[in-house]
Amino acid sequence: MLYGKDYTTYPEAPYVLTLVITRIFIISIITFFSVGIRDYFFTLSAAELTTKLRMLSFRTILKQDSELISILAHNMHSSWISTILR
């Protein structure tokens, strides 16, 4: 009983119920596929971002190592560097 009316006694009640159930079913199917598609694209972008971050960090480490080697090669006569290398 809704607001004092019993809607189950109306002849169009089964039609309305079927219509509501059909709409809920269609919305659930659309939601199911849209969540799957969203997760797929999120996974792709996360993998791409991870690859980009790894490459950038690897390049930075290589650059730092090459700068250190360059500093060590040019300042070999420095006392503190020679103690590090020994």
N, CA, C and O atoms as a Maestro MAE file, in Angstrom:
{
 s_m_m2io_version
 :::
 2.0.0
}

f_m_ct {
 s_m_title
 :::
 protein
 m_atom[344] {
  # First column is atom index #
  i_m_mmod_type
  r_m_x_coord
  r_m_y_coord
  r_m_z_coord
  i_m_residue_number
  s_m_chain_name
  s_m_pdb_residue_name
  s_m_pdb_atom_name
  i_m_atomic_number
  :::
  1 25 0.846 -1.159 0.000 1 A "MET " " N  " 7
  2 3 0.000 0.000 0.000 1 A "MET " " CA " 6
  3 2 0.903 1.236 0.000 1 A "MET " " C  " 6
  4 15 1.754 1.396 0.874 1 A "MET " " O  " 8
  5 25 0.707 2.087 -0.974 2 A "LEU " " N  " 7
  6 3 1.518 3.282 -1.130 2 A "LEU " " CA " 6
  7 2 0.613 4.496 -1.108 2 A "LEU " " C  " 6
  8 15 -0.243 4.657 -1.978 2 A "LEU " " O  " 8
  9 25 0.800 5.346 -0.119 3 A "TYR " " N  " 7
  10 3 -0.021 6.556 0.053 3 A "TYR " " CA " 6
  11 2 -1.517 6.232 0.099 3 A "TYR " " C  " 6
  12 15 -2.339 6.953 -0.466 3 A "TYR " " O  " 8
  13 25 -1.844 5.163 0.764 4 A "GLY " " N  " 7
  14 3 -3.246 4.822 0.951 4 A "GLY " " CA " 6
  15 2 -3.886 4.113 -0.220 4 A "GLY " " C  " 6
  16 15 -5.086 3.845 -0.182 4 A "GLY " " O  " 8
  17 25 -3.122 3.794 -1.275 5 A "LYS " " N  " 7
  18 3 -3.685 3.099 -2.437 5 A "LYS " " CA " 6
  19 2 -3.012 1.745 -2.576 5 A "LYS " " C  " 6
  20 15 -1.796 1.626 -2.422 5 A "LYS " " O  " 8
  21 25 -3.781 0.760 -2.857 6 A "ASP " " N  " 7
  22 3 -3.262 -0.571 -3.087 6 A "ASP " " CA " 6
  23 2 -3.105 -0.759 -4.592 6 A "ASP " " C  " 6
  24 15 -4.082 -0.986 -5.306 6 A "ASP " " O  " 8
  25 25 -1.842 -0.660 -5.073 7 A "TYR " " N  " 7
  26 3 -1.595 -0.704 -6.515 7 A "TYR " " CA " 6
  27 2 -1.652 -2.115 -7.091 7 A "TYR " " C  " 6
  28 15 -1.659 -2.277 -8.311 7 A "TYR " " O  " 8
  29 25 -1.693 -3.119 -6.254 8 A "THR " " N  " 7
  30 3 -1.762 -4.490 -6.764 8 A "THR " " CA " 6
  31 2 -3.140 -4.825 -7.306 8 A "THR " " C  " 6
  32 15 -3.289 -5.799 -8.043 8 A "THR " " O  " 8
  33 25 -4.147 -4.041 -6.959 9 A "THR " " N  " 7
  34 3 -5.497 -4.320 -7.456 9 A "THR " " CA " 6
  35 2 -5.755 -3.698 -8.825 9 A "THR " " C  " 6
  36 15 -6.756 -4.009 -9.471 9 A "THR " " O  " 8
  37 25 -4.858 -2.823 -9.266 10 A "TYR " " N  " 7
  38 3 -5.046 -2.224 -10.592 10 A "TYR " " CA " 6
  39 2 -4.659 -3.213 -11.680 10 A "TYR " " C  " 6
  40 15 -3.729 -3.997 -11.493 10 A "TYR " " O  " 8
  41 25 -5.348 -3.192 -12.801 11 A "PRO " " N  " 7
  42 3 -5.044 -4.151 -13.867 11 A "PRO " " CA " 6
  43 2 -3.689 -3.891 -14.529 11 A "PRO " " C  " 6
  44 15 -3.112 -4.817 -15.099 11 A "PRO " " O  " 8
  45 25 -3.166 -2.669 -14.475 12 A "GLU " " N  " 7
  46 3 -1.890 -2.378 -15.131 12 A "GLU " " CA " 6
  47 2 -0.697 -2.658 -14.215 12 A "GLU " " C  " 6
  48 15 0.441 -2.420 -14.621 12 A "GLU " " O  " 8
  49 25 -0.914 -3.150 -13.007 13 A "ALA " " N  " 7
  50 3 0.169 -3.411 -12.061 13 A "ALA " " CA " 6
  51 2 1.180 -4.423 -12.586 13 A "ALA " " C  " 6
  52 15 2.377 -4.168 -12.453 13 A "ALA " " O  " 8
  53 25 0.785 -5.561 -13.176 14 A "PRO " " N  " 7
  54 3 1.795 -6.489 -13.707 14 A "PRO " " CA " 6
  55 2 2.621 -5.874 -14.837 14 A "PRO " " C  " 6
  56 15 3.816 -6.145 -14.953 14 A "PRO " " O  " 8
  57 25 1.989 -5.050 -15.663 15 A "TYR " " N  " 7
  58 3 2.708 -4.396 -16.751 15 A "TYR " " CA " 6
  59 2 3.755 -3.436 -16.196 15 A "TYR " " C  " 6
  60 15 4.885 -3.401 -16.682 15 A "TYR " " O  " 8
  61 25 3.387 -2.661 -15.186 16 A "VAL " " N  " 7
  62 3 4.312 -1.702 -14.575 16 A "VAL " " CA " 6
  63 2 5.460 -2.438 -13.903 16 A "VAL " " C  " 6
  64 15 6.613 -2.022 -14.009 16 A "VAL " " O  " 8
  65 25 5.154 -3.518 -13.218 17 A "LEU " " N  " 7
  66 3 6.183 -4.308 -12.561 17 A "LEU " " CA " 6
  67 2 7.147 -4.904 -13.580 17 A "LEU " " C  " 6
  68 15 8.360 -4.888 -13.369 17 A "LEU " " O  " 8
  69 25 6.623 -5.427 -14.676 18 A "THR " " N  " 7
  70 3 7.466 -5.970 -15.736 18 A "THR " " CA " 6
  71 2 8.329 -4.883 -16.348 18 A "THR " " C  " 6
  72 15 9.500 -5.114 -16.647 18 A "THR " " O  " 8
  73 25 7.771 -3.714 -16.535 19 A "LEU " " N  " 7
  74 3 8.521 -2.586 -17.088 19 A "LEU " " CA " 6
  75 2 9.664 -2.178 -16.162 19 A "LEU " " C  " 6
  76 15 10.775 -1.915 -16.623 19 A "LEU " " O  " 8
  77 25 9.397 -2.124 -14.874 20 A "VAL " " N  " 7
  78 3 10.426 -1.752 -13.903 20 A "VAL " " CA " 6
  79 2 11.527 -2.805 -13.853 20 A "VAL " " C  " 6
  80 15 12.709 -2.463 -13.832 20 A "VAL " " O  " 8
  81 25 11.153 -4.069 -13.834 21 A "ILE " " N  " 7
  82 3 12.142 -5.145 -13.806 21 A "ILE " " CA " 6
  83 2 12.987 -5.124 -15.077 21 A "ILE " " C  " 6
  84 15 14.200 -5.321 -15.009 21 A "ILE " " O  " 8
  85 25 12.375 -4.891 -16.219 22 A "THR " " N  " 7
  86 3 13.113 -4.824 -17.475 22 A "THR " " CA " 6
  87 2 14.104 -3.667 -17.469 22 A "THR " " C  " 6
  88 15 15.243 -3.827 -17.910 22 A "THR " " O  " 8
  89 25 13.690 -2.515 -16.980 23 A "ARG " " N  " 7
  90 3 14.600 -1.361 -16.912 23 A "ARG " " CA " 6
  91 2 15.764 -1.627 -15.959 23 A "ARG " " C  " 6
  92 15 16.905 -1.281 -16.264 23 A "ARG " " O  " 8
  93 25 15.488 -2.227 -14.834 24 A "ILE " " N  " 7
  94 3 16.564 -2.558 -13.889 24 A "ILE " " CA " 6
  95 2 17.537 -3.547 -14.518 24 A "ILE " " C  " 6
  96 15 18.749 -3.416 -14.347 24 A "ILE " " O  " 8
  97 25 17.019 -4.534 -15.243 25 A "PHE " " N  " 7
  98 3 17.873 -5.516 -15.910 25 A "PHE " " CA " 6
  99 2 18.747 -4.847 -16.965 25 A "PHE " " C  " 6
  100 15 19.938 -5.146 -17.051 25 A "PHE " " O  " 8
  101 25 18.186 -3.958 -17.762 26 A "ILE " " N  " 7
  102 3 18.957 -3.260 -18.803 26 A "ILE " " CA " 6
  103 2 20.034 -2.387 -18.173 26 A "ILE " " C  " 6
  104 15 21.167 -2.352 -18.655 26 A "ILE " " O  " 8
  105 25 19.690 -1.687 -17.108 27 A "ILE " " N  " 7
  106 3 20.680 -0.845 -16.427 27 A "ILE " " CA " 6
  107 2 21.798 -1.690 -15.838 27 A "ILE " " C  " 6
  108 15 22.961 -1.288 -15.874 27 A "ILE " " O  " 8
  109 25 21.461 -2.858 -15.294 28 A "SER " " N  " 7
  110 3 22.499 -3.719 -14.720 28 A "SER " " CA " 6
  111 2 23.423 -4.276 -15.798 28 A "SER " " C  " 6
  112 15 24.627 -4.387 -15.570 28 A "SER " " O  " 8
  113 25 22.888 -4.627 -16.965 29 A "ILE " " N  " 7
  114 3 23.733 -5.110 -18.064 29 A "ILE " " CA " 6
  115 2 24.663 -4.000 -18.558 29 A "ILE " " C  " 6
  116 15 25.848 -4.244 -18.789 29 A "ILE " " O  " 8
  117 25 24.141 -2.798 -18.718 30 A "ILE " " N  " 7
  118 3 24.965 -1.663 -19.154 30 A "ILE " " CA " 6
  119 2 26.051 -1.374 -18.125 30 A "ILE " " C  " 6
  120 15 27.198 -1.116 -18.492 30 A "ILE " " O  " 8
  121 25 25.706 -1.414 -16.852 31 A "THR " " N  " 7
  122 3 26.682 -1.176 -15.791 31 A "THR " " CA " 6
  123 2 27.760 -2.251 -15.787 31 A "THR " " C  " 6
  124 15 28.941 -1.948 -15.614 31 A "THR " " O  " 8
  125 25 27.361 -3.495 -15.976 32 A "PHE " " N  " 7
  126 3 28.321 -4.606 -15.996 32 A "PHE " " CA " 6
  127 2 29.370 -4.391 -17.079 32 A "PHE " " C  " 6
  128 15 30.565 -4.515 -16.811 32 A "PHE " " O  " 8
  129 25 28.947 -4.074 -18.287 33 A "PHE " " N  " 7
  130 3 29.900 -3.890 -19.379 33 A "PHE " " CA " 6
  131 2 30.699 -2.595 -19.241 33 A "PHE " " C  " 6
  132 15 31.882 -2.564 -19.582 33 A "PHE " " O  " 8
  133 25 30.077 -1.535 -18.751 34 A "SER " " N  " 7
  134 3 30.811 -0.273 -18.627 34 A "SER " " CA " 6
  135 2 31.883 -0.356 -17.548 34 A "SER " " C  " 6
  136 15 32.950 0.240 -17.696 34 A "SER " " O  " 8
  137 25 31.620 -1.080 -16.470 35 A "VAL " " N  " 7
  138 3 32.645 -1.260 -15.434 35 A "VAL " " CA " 6
  139 2 33.804 -2.082 -15.976 35 A "VAL " " C  " 6
  140 15 34.962 -1.777 -15.690 35 A "VAL " " O  " 8
  141 25 33.515 -3.108 -16.747 36 A "GLY " " N  " 7
  142 3 34.575 -3.908 -17.356 36 A "GLY " " CA " 6
  143 2 35.430 -3.096 -18.313 36 A "GLY " " C  " 6
  144 15 36.656 -3.202 -18.299 36 A "GLY " " O  " 8
  145 25 34.797 -2.299 -19.132 37 A "ILE " " N  " 7
  146 3 35.533 -1.452 -20.078 37 A "ILE " " CA " 6
  147 2 36.357 -0.413 -19.329 37 A "ILE " " C  " 6
  148 15 37.506 -0.156 -19.686 37 A "ILE " " O  " 8
  149 25 35.777 0.183 -18.294 38 A "ARG " " N  " 7
  150 3 36.505 1.180 -17.502 38 A "ARG " " CA " 6
  151 2 37.737 0.558 -16.853 38 A "ARG " " C  " 6
  152 15 38.817 1.148 -16.881 38 A "ARG " " O  " 8
  153 25 37.583 -0.627 -16.273 39 A "ASP " " N  " 7
  154 3 38.713 -1.292 -15.636 39 A "ASP " " CA " 6
  155 2 39.789 -1.662 -16.644 39 A "ASP " " C  " 6
  156 15 40.977 -1.579 -16.333 39 A "ASP " " O  " 8
  157 25 39.396 -2.069 -17.845 40 A "TYR " " N  " 7
  158 3 40.357 -2.402 -18.892 40 A "TYR " " CA " 6
  159 2 41.202 -1.179 -19.261 40 A "TYR " " C  " 6
  160 15 42.428 -1.270 -19.325 40 A "TYR " " O  " 8
  161 25 40.562 -0.052 -19.501 41 A "PHE " " N  " 7
  162 3 41.304 1.146 -19.874 41 A "PHE " " CA " 6
  163 2 42.121 1.691 -18.704 41 A "PHE " " C  " 6
  164 15 43.197 2.253 -18.912 41 A "PHE " " O  " 8
  165 25 41.627 1.533 -17.486 42 A "PHE " " N  " 7
  166 3 42.403 1.939 -16.326 42 A "PHE " " CA " 6
  167 2 43.665 1.096 -16.208 42 A "PHE " " C  " 6
  168 15 44.734 1.620 -15.891 42 A "PHE " " O  " 8
  169 25 43.553 -0.193 -16.457 43 A "THR " " N  " 7
  170 3 44.712 -1.078 -16.411 43 A "THR " " CA " 6
  171 2 45.718 -0.709 -17.485 43 A "THR " " C  " 6
  172 15 46.922 -0.706 -17.229 43 A "THR " " O  " 8
  173 25 45.240 -0.398 -18.687 44 A "LEU " " N  " 7
  174 3 46.154 0.020 -19.756 44 A "LEU " " CA " 6
  175 2 46.901 1.297 -19.389 44 A "LEU " " C  " 6
  176 15 48.114 1.383 -19.579 44 A "LEU " " O  " 8
  177 25 46.195 2.274 -18.873 45 A "SER " " N  " 7
  178 3 46.856 3.529 -18.526 45 A "SER " " CA " 6
  179 2 47.808 3.350 -17.350 45 A "SER " " C  " 6
  180 15 48.860 3.989 -17.312 45 A "SER " " O  " 8
  181 25 47.466 2.499 -16.393 46 A "ALA " " N  " 7
  182 3 48.363 2.237 -15.268 46 A "ALA " " CA " 6
  183 2 49.638 1.539 -15.732 46 A "ALA " " C  " 6
  184 15 50.726 1.851 -15.250 46 A "ALA " " O  " 8
  185 25 49.510 0.604 -16.657 47 A "ALA " " N  " 7
  186 3 50.694 -0.080 -17.183 47 A "ALA " " CA " 6
  187 2 51.580 0.895 -17.956 47 A "ALA " " C  " 6
  188 15 52.804 0.851 -17.841 47 A "ALA " " O  " 8
  189 25 50.963 1.766 -18.735 48 A "GLU " " N  " 7
  190 3 51.732 2.754 -19.492 48 A "GLU " " CA " 6
  191 2 52.445 3.723 -18.550 48 A "GLU " " C  " 6
  192 15 53.604 4.070 -18.776 48 A "GLU " " O  " 8
  193 25 51.766 4.154 -17.510 49 A "LEU " " N  " 7
  194 3 52.370 5.063 -16.542 49 A "LEU " " CA " 6
  195 2 53.521 4.389 -15.797 49 A "LEU " " C  " 6
  196 15 54.562 5.006 -15.572 49 A "LEU " " O  " 8
  197 25 53.337 3.136 -15.418 50 A "THR " " N  " 7
  198 3 54.393 2.406 -14.730 50 A "THR " " CA " 6
  199 2 55.625 2.268 -15.613 50 A "THR " " C  " 6
  200 15 56.750 2.444 -15.145 50 A "THR " " O  " 8
  201 25 55.417 1.957 -16.877 51 A "THR " " N  " 7
  202 3 56.536 1.840 -17.817 51 A "THR " " CA " 6
  203 2 57.252 3.167 -17.972 51 A "THR " " C  " 6
  204 15 58.482 3.212 -17.990 51 A "THR " " O  " 8
  205 25 56.504 4.234 -18.082 52 A "LYS " " N  " 7
  206 3 57.104 5.563 -18.225 52 A "LYS " " CA " 6
  207 2 57.913 5.939 -16.987 52 A "LYS " " C  " 6
  208 15 59.025 6.453 -17.108 52 A "LYS " " O  " 8
  209 25 57.367 5.690 -15.804 53 A "LEU " " N  " 7
  210 3 58.091 6.003 -14.572 53 A "LEU " " CA " 6
  211 2 59.362 5.173 -14.430 53 A "LEU " " C  " 6
  212 15 60.389 5.680 -13.978 53 A "LEU " " O  " 8
  213 25 59.297 3.911 -14.811 54 A "ARG " " N  " 7
  214 3 60.494 3.064 -14.739 54 A "ARG " " CA " 6
  215 2 61.578 3.561 -15.682 54 A "ARG " " C  " 6
  216 15 62.752 3.608 -15.316 54 A "ARG " " O  " 8
  217 25 61.185 3.931 -16.892 55 A "MET " " N  " 7
  218 3 62.178 4.426 -17.856 55 A "MET " " CA " 6
  219 2 62.796 5.747 -17.392 55 A "MET " " C  " 6
  220 15 64.001 5.956 -17.525 55 A "MET " " O  " 8
  221 25 61.962 6.633 -16.849 56 A "LEU " " N  " 7
  222 3 62.490 7.910 -16.367 56 A "LEU " " CA " 6
  223 2 63.432 7.717 -15.182 56 A "LEU " " C  " 6
  224 15 64.479 8.361 -15.110 56 A "LEU " " O  " 8
  225 25 63.075 6.850 -14.271 57 A "SER " " N  " 7
  226 3 63.953 6.612 -13.121 57 A "SER " " CA " 6
  227 2 65.238 5.912 -13.548 57 A "SER " " C  " 6
  228 15 66.303 6.208 -13.005 57 A "SER " " O  " 8
  229 25 65.164 4.992 -14.507 58 A "PHE " " N  " 7
  230 3 66.360 4.320 -15.006 58 A "PHE " " CA " 6
  231 2 67.290 5.312 -15.688 58 A "PHE " " C  " 6
  232 15 68.504 5.273 -15.484 58 A "PHE " " O  " 8
  233 25 66.717 6.212 -16.509 59 A "ARG " " N  " 7
  234 3 67.545 7.231 -17.163 59 A "ARG " " CA " 6
  235 2 68.196 8.159 -16.144 59 A "ARG " " C  " 6
  236 15 69.352 8.550 -16.305 59 A "ARG " " O  " 8
  237 25 67.462 8.509 -15.104 60 A "THR " " N  " 7
  238 3 68.012 9.376 -14.067 60 A "THR " " CA " 6
  239 2 69.164 8.696 -13.341 60 A "THR " " C  " 6
  240 15 70.189 9.321 -13.069 60 A "THR " " O  " 8
  241 25 68.995 7.424 -13.031 61 A "ILE " " N  " 7
  242 3 70.068 6.687 -12.356 61 A "ILE " " CA " 6
  243 2 71.294 6.596 -13.257 61 A "ILE " " C  " 6
  244 15 72.416 6.784 -12.787 61 A "ILE " " O  " 8
  245 25 71.101 6.312 -14.530 62 A "LEU " " N  " 7
  246 3 72.232 6.255 -15.452 62 A "LEU " " CA " 6
  247 2 72.929 7.601 -15.570 62 A "LEU " " C  " 6
  248 15 74.156 7.675 -15.625 62 A "LEU " " O  " 8
  249 25 72.140 8.653 -15.607 63 A "LYS " " N  " 7
  250 3 72.715 9.994 -15.712 63 A "LYS " " CA " 6
  251 2 73.527 10.322 -14.459 63 A "LYS " " C  " 6
  252 15 74.616 10.888 -14.555 63 A "LYS " " O  " 8
  253 25 73.004 9.971 -13.295 64 A "GLN " " N  " 7
  254 3 73.731 10.226 -12.054 64 A "GLN " " CA " 6
  255 2 75.018 9.416 -11.998 64 A "GLN " " C  " 6
  256 15 76.054 9.919 -11.562 64 A "GLN " " O  " 8
  257 25 74.954 8.149 -12.444 65 A "ASP " " N  " 7
  258 3 76.155 7.314 -12.452 65 A "ASP " " CA " 6
  259 2 77.198 7.868 -13.406 65 A "ASP " " C  " 6
  260 15 78.385 7.901 -13.080 65 A "ASP " " O  " 8
  261 25 76.764 8.303 -14.580 66 A "SER " " N  " 7
  262 3 77.731 8.838 -15.539 66 A "SER " " CA " 6
  263 2 78.323 10.144 -15.041 66 A "SER " " C  " 6
  264 15 79.498 10.416 -15.290 66 A "SER " " O  " 8
  265 25 77.539 10.963 -14.343 67 A "GLU " " N  " 7
  266 3 78.081 12.190 -13.771 67 A "GLU " " CA " 6
  267 2 79.087 11.877 -12.672 67 A "GLU " " C  " 6
  268 15 80.112 12.550 -12.565 67 A "GLU " " O  " 8
  269 25 78.812 10.875 -11.863 68 A "LEU " " N  " 7
  270 3 79.740 10.483 -10.811 68 A "LEU " " CA " 6
  271 2 81.045 9.977 -11.411 68 A "LEU " " C  " 6
  272 15 82.128 10.322 -10.937 68 A "LEU " " O  " 8
  273 25 80.941 9.171 -12.440 69 A "ILE " " N  " 7
  274 3 82.151 8.668 -13.101 69 A "ILE " " CA " 6
  275 2 82.932 9.818 -13.709 69 A "ILE " " C  " 6
  276 15 84.162 9.834 -13.654 69 A "ILE " " O  " 8
  277 25 82.233 10.771 -14.283 70 A "SER " " N  " 7
  278 3 82.894 11.932 -14.862 70 A "SER " " CA " 6
  279 2 83.601 12.747 -13.785 70 A "SER " " C  " 6
  280 15 84.735 13.186 -13.979 70 A "SER " " O  " 8
  281 25 82.941 12.948 -12.662 71 A "ILE " " N  " 7
  282 3 83.557 13.699 -11.562 71 A "ILE " " CA " 6
  283 2 84.768 12.952 -11.029 71 A "ILE " " C  " 6
  284 15 85.805 13.558 -10.760 71 A "ILE " " O  " 8
  285 25 84.645 11.651 -10.876 72 A "LEU " " N  " 7
  286 3 85.762 10.859 -10.370 72 A "LEU " " CA " 6
  287 2 86.940 10.857 -11.344 72 A "LEU " " C  " 6
  288 15 88.095 10.884 -10.920 72 A "LEU " " O  " 8
  289 25 86.656 10.827 -12.625 73 A "ALA " " N  " 7
  290 3 87.729 10.821 -13.617 73 A "ALA " " CA " 6
  291 2 88.463 12.157 -13.651 73 A "ALA " " C  " 6
  292 15 89.679 12.176 -13.840 73 A "ALA " " O  " 8
  293 25 87.773 13.255 -13.475 74 A "HIS " " N  " 7
  294 3 88.402 14.574 -13.552 74 A "HIS " " CA " 6
  295 2 89.055 14.990 -12.235 74 A "HIS " " C  " 6
  296 15 89.974 15.808 -12.232 74 A "HIS " " O  " 8
  297 25 88.600 14.450 -11.152 75 A "ASN " " N  " 7
  298 3 89.110 14.846 -9.839 75 A "ASN " " CA " 6
  299 2 89.819 13.699 -9.141 75 A "ASN " " C  " 6
  300 15 89.699 13.539 -7.926 75 A "ASN " " O  " 8
  301 25 90.540 12.918 -9.885 76 A "MET " " N  " 7
  302 3 91.194 11.761 -9.303 76 A "MET " " CA " 6
  303 2 92.271 12.173 -8.306 76 A "MET " " C  " 6
  304 15 92.595 11.420 -7.388 76 A "MET " " O  " 8
  305 25 92.808 13.338 -8.485 77 A "HIS " " N  " 7
  306 3 93.864 13.790 -7.586 77 A "HIS " " CA " 6
  307 2 93.334 14.308 -6.257 77 A "HIS " " C  " 6
  308 15 94.109 14.551 -5.332 77 A "HIS " " O  " 8
  309 25 92.034 14.478 -6.154 78 A "SER " " N  " 7
  310 3 91.448 14.966 -4.913 78 A "SER " " CA " 6
  311 2 91.582 13.904 -3.827 78 A "SER " " C  " 6
  312 15 91.450 12.709 -4.094 78 A "SER " " O  " 8
  313 25 91.839 14.339 -2.632 79 A "SER " " N  " 7
  314 3 92.154 13.404 -1.552 79 A "SER " " CA " 6
  315 2 90.923 12.613 -1.100 79 A "SER " " C  " 6
  316 15 91.034 11.415 -0.840 79 A "SER " " O  " 8
  317 25 89.779 13.241 -1.003 80 A "TRP " " N  " 7
  318 3 88.613 12.519 -0.494 80 A "TRP " " CA " 6
  319 2 88.083 11.519 -1.487 80 A "TRP " " C  " 6
  320 15 87.556 10.480 -1.089 80 A "TRP " " O  " 8
  321 25 88.206 11.801 -2.776 81 A "ILE " " N  " 7
  322 3 87.765 10.840 -3.793 81 A "ILE " " CA " 6
  323 2 88.708 9.658 -3.855 81 A "ILE " " C  " 6
  324 15 88.277 8.517 -4.020 81 A "ILE " " O  " 8
  325 25 89.990 9.930 -3.722 82 A "SER " " N  " 7
  326 3 90.936 8.813 -3.767 82 A "SER " " CA " 6
  327 2 90.762 7.901 -2.555 82 A "SER " " C  " 6
  328 15 91.002 6.697 -2.653 82 A "SER " " O  " 8
  329 25 90.348 8.454 -1.417 83 A "THR " " N  " 7
  330 3 90.085 7.582 -0.266 83 A "THR " " CA " 6
  331 2 88.820 6.761 -0.471 83 A "THR " " C  " 6
  332 15 88.725 5.640 0.028 83 A "THR " " O  " 8
  333 25 87.849 7.303 -1.199 84 A "ILE " " N  " 7
  334 3 86.634 6.543 -1.484 84 A "ILE " " CA " 6
  335 2 86.946 5.379 -2.414 84 A "ILE " " C  " 6
  336 15 86.431 4.276 -2.227 84 A "ILE " " O  " 8
  337 25 87.790 5.619 -3.417 85 A "LEU " " N  " 7
  338 3 88.090 4.586 -4.401 85 A "LEU " " CA " 6
  339 2 88.993 3.482 -3.841 85 A "LEU " " C  " 6
  340 15 89.051 2.392 -4.410 85 A "LEU " " O  " 8
  341 25 89.673 3.738 -2.772 86 A "ARG " " N  " 7
  342 3 90.566 2.713 -2.206 86 A "ARG " " CA " 6
  343 2 89.819 1.744 -1.404 86 A "ARG " " C  " 6
  344 15 90.407 0.814 -0.853 86 A "ARG " " O  " 8
  :::
 }
 m_bond[343] {
  # First column is bond index #
  i_m_from
  i_m_to
  i_m_order
  :::
  1 1 2 1
  2 2 3 1
  3 3 4 2
  4 3 5 1
  5 5 6 1
  6 6 7 1
  7 7 8 2
  8 7 9 1
  9 9 10 1
  10 10 11 1
  11 11 12 2
  12 11 13 1
  13 13 14 1
  14 14 15 1
  15 15 16 2
  16 15 17 1
  17 17 18 1
  18 18 19 1
  19 19 20 2
  20 19 21 1
  21 21 22 1
  22 22 23 1
  23 23 24 2
  24 23 25 1
  25 25 26 1
  26 26 27 1
  27 27 28 2
  28 27 29 1
  29 29 30 1
  30 30 31 1
  31 31 32 2
  32 31 33 1
  33 33 34 1
  34 34 35 1
  35 35 36 2
  36 35 37 1
  37 37 38 1
  38 38 39 1
  39 39 40 2
  40 39 41 1
  41 41 42 1
  42 42 43 1
  43 43 44 2
  44 43 45 1
  45 45 46 1
  46 46 47 1
  47 47 48 2
  48 47 49 1
  49 49 50 1
  50 50 51 1
  51 51 52 2
  52 51 53 1
  53 53 54 1
  54 54 55 1
  55 55 56 2
  56 55 57 1
  57 57 58 1
  58 58 59 1
  59 59 60 2
  60 59 61 1
  61 61 62 1
  62 62 63 1
  63 63 64 2
  64 63 65 1
  65 65 66 1
  66 66 67 1
  67 67 68 2
  68 67 69 1
  69 69 70 1
  70 70 71 1
  71 71 72 2
  72 71 73 1
  73 73 74 1
  74 74 75 1
  75 75 76 2
  76 75 77 1
  77 77 78 1
  78 78 79 1
  79 79 80 2
  80 79 81 1
  81 81 82 1
  82 82 83 1
  83 83 84 2
  84 83 85 1
  85 85 86 1
  86 86 87 1
  87 87 88 2
  88 87 89 1
  89 89 90 1
  90 90 91 1
  91 91 92 2
  92 91 93 1
  93 93 94 1
  94 94 95 1
  95 95 96 2
  96 95 97 1
  97 97 98 1
  98 98 99 1
  99 99 100 2
  100 99 101 1
  101 101 102 1
  102 102 103 1
  103 103 104 2
  104 103 105 1
  105 105 106 1
  106 106 107 1
  107 107 108 2
  108 107 109 1
  109 109 110 1
  110 110 111 1
  111 111 112 2
  112 111 113 1
  113 113 114 1
  114 114 115 1
  115 115 116 2
  116 115 117 1
  117 117 118 1
  118 118 119 1
  119 119 120 2
  120 119 121 1
  121 121 122 1
  122 122 123 1
  123 123 124 2
  124 123 125 1
  125 125 126 1
  126 126 127 1
  127 127 128 2
  128 127 129 1
  129 129 130 1
  130 130 131 1
  131 131 132 2
  132 131 133 1
  133 133 134 1
  134 134 135 1
  135 135 136 2
  136 135 137 1
  137 137 138 1
  138 138 139 1
  139 139 140 2
  140 139 141 1
  141 141 142 1
  142 142 143 1
  143 143 144 2
  144 143 145 1
  145 145 146 1
  146 146 147 1
  147 147 148 2
  148 147 149 1
  149 149 150 1
  150 150 151 1
  151 151 152 2
  152 151 153 1
  153 153 154 1
  154 154 155 1
  155 155 156 2
  156 155 157 1
  157 157 158 1
  158 158 159 1
  159 159 160 2
  160 159 161 1
  161 161 162 1
  162 162 163 1
  163 163 164 2
  164 163 165 1
  165 165 166 1
  166 166 167 1
  167 167 168 2
  168 167 169 1
  169 169 170 1
  170 170 171 1
  171 171 172 2
  172 171 173 1
  173 173 174 1
  174 174 175 1
  175 175 176 2
  176 175 177 1
  177 177 178 1
  178 178 179 1
  179 179 180 2
  180 179 181 1
  181 181 182 1
  182 182 183 1
  183 183 184 2
  184 183 185 1
  185 185 186 1
  186 186 187 1
  187 187 188 2
  188 187 189 1
  189 189 190 1
  190 190 191 1
  191 191 192 2
  192 191 193 1
  193 193 194 1
  194 194 195 1
  195 195 196 2
  196 195 197 1
  197 197 198 1
  198 198 199 1
  199 199 200 2
  200 199 201 1
  201 201 202 1
  202 202 203 1
  203 203 204 2
  204 203 205 1
  205 205 206 1
  206 206 207 1
  207 207 208 2
  208 207 209 1
  209 209 210 1
  210 210 211 1
  211 211 212 2
  212 211 213 1
  213 213 214 1
  214 214 215 1
  215 215 216 2
  216 215 217 1
  217 217 218 1
  218 218 219 1
  219 219 220 2
  220 219 221 1
  221 221 222 1
  222 222 223 1
  223 223 224 2
  224 223 225 1
  225 225 226 1
  226 226 227 1
  227 227 228 2
  228 227 229 1
  229 229 230 1
  230 230 231 1
  231 231 232 2
  232 231 233 1
  233 233 234 1
  234 234 235 1
  235 235 236 2
  236 235 237 1
  237 237 238 1
  238 238 239 1
  239 239 240 2
  240 239 241 1
  241 241 242 1
  242 242 243 1
  243 243 244 2
  244 243 245 1
  245 245 246 1
  246 246 247 1
  247 247 248 2
  248 247 249 1
  249 249 250 1
  250 250 251 1
  251 251 252 2
  252 251 253 1
  253 253 254 1
  254 254 255 1
  255 255 256 2
  256 255 257 1
  257 257 258 1
  258 258 259 1
  259 259 260 2
  260 259 261 1
  261 261 262 1
  262 262 263 1
  263 263 264 2
  264 263 265 1
  265 265 266 1
  266 266 267 1
  267 267 268 2
  268 267 269 1
  269 269 270 1
  270 270 271 1
  271 271 272 2
  272 271 273 1
  273 273 274 1
  274 274 275 1
  275 275 276 2
  276 275 277 1
  277 277 278 1
  278 278 279 1
  279 279 280 2
  280 279 281 1
  281 281 282 1
  282 282 283 1
  283 283 284 2
  284 283 285 1
  285 285 286 1
  286 286 287 1
  287 287 288 2
  288 287 289 1
  289 289 290 1
  290 290 291 1
  291 291 292 2
  292 291 293 1
  293 293 294 1
  294 294 295 1
  295 295 296 2
  296 295 297 1
  297 297 298 1
  298 298 299 1
  299 299 300 2
  300 299 301 1
  301 301 302 1
  302 302 303 1
  303 303 304 2
  304 303 305 1
  305 305 306 1
  306 306 307 1
  307 307 308 2
  308 307 309 1
  309 309 310 1
  310 310 311 1
  311 311 312 2
  312 311 313 1
  313 313 314 1
  314 314 315 1
  315 315 316 2
  316 315 317 1
  317 317 318 1
  318 318 319 1
  319 319 320 2
  320 319 321 1
  321 321 322 1
  322 322 323 1
  323 323 324 2
  324 323 325 1
  325 325 326 1
  326 326 327 1
  327 327 328 2
  328 327 329 1
  329 329 330 1
  330 330 331 1
  331 331 332 2
  332 331 333 1
  333 333 334 1
  334 334 335 1
  335 335 336 2
  336 335 337 1
  337 337 338 1
  338 338 339 1
  339 339 340 2
  340 339 341 1
  341 341 342 1
  342 342 343 1
  343 343 344 2
  :::
 }
}
